[in-house]
Amino acid sequence: MEGTVTIFENVFGIHESALKLRERRLNVLSENIANADTPNYKARDIDFKSVMRSTQAGMKDMTMTHGSHIDAAKAGKDGLVYRNPLNPSADGNTVELSVQQAEFGKESTRYTATMQFIENRIGGVRRALRGE
């Protein structure tokens, strides 16, 4: 029975970690949206590439290609970074609601795509176990 566990240990590959991280990012973005009117609230985000890179061995180092990208070097161990607002508000809040909503929409689409990939992988495993 021990051999069975190792066969299915990495059946989802990187997608299992990606799904968990996407869920965390959706939570962070929703916290930002919920605090859009909170004075001095600092909008945060997760540097997805940096965190995924740290979970994989042997990937090449990624660098910023544009000045508005999030700097991975400034990301904490958990990948959380503060967002730099294009139009900061007078009360010190850095949440730009339209930007946060757009990011939330994009990330929810990515979450759904990752979930569909995992579901397809499960279907493939089921077919293999049935001998189809």
Residue pairs with C-beta under 8 A, 6 or more apart in sequence:
8 125
11 121
11 125
12 118
12 121
14 52
14 55
14 56
15 114
15 117
15 118
15 121
16 118
17 52
17 55
18 52
18 114
19 111
19 114
19 115
19 118
21 46
21 48
21 51
21 52
21 79
22 48
22 107
22 110
22 111
22 114
23 111
24 46
25 45
25 46
25 48
25 107
26 104
26 107
26 108
26 111
28 44
28 45
28 46
28 80
29 45
29 100
29 103
29 104
29 107
30 104
31 44
32 41
32 43
32 44
32 45
32 83
32 95
32 100
33 95
33 97
33 100
33 101
33 104
35 41
35 93
35 95
36 93
36 95
36 97
36 100
37 93
38 93
38 95
39 91
39 92
39 93
40 91
40 92
40 93
41 92
41 93
41 94
41 95
42 82
42 83
42 93
42 94
43 82
43 83
43 85
43 93
43 94
43 95
43 96
43 100
44 80
44 81
44 82
44 83
45 70
45 80
45 81
45 82
45 83
45 103
46 78
46 79
46 80
46 81
47 70
47 72
47 75
47 79
47 80
47 81
48 79
49 62
49 72
50 62
50 72
50 75
50 79
51 75
51 78
51 79
53 59
53 61
53 62
53 72
54 79
62 72
64 71
64 72
68 84
70 81
70 83
71 81
74 81
75 81
82 94
83 94
83 96
83 99
84 94
85 94
85 95
85 96
86 96
86 99
87 96
88 94
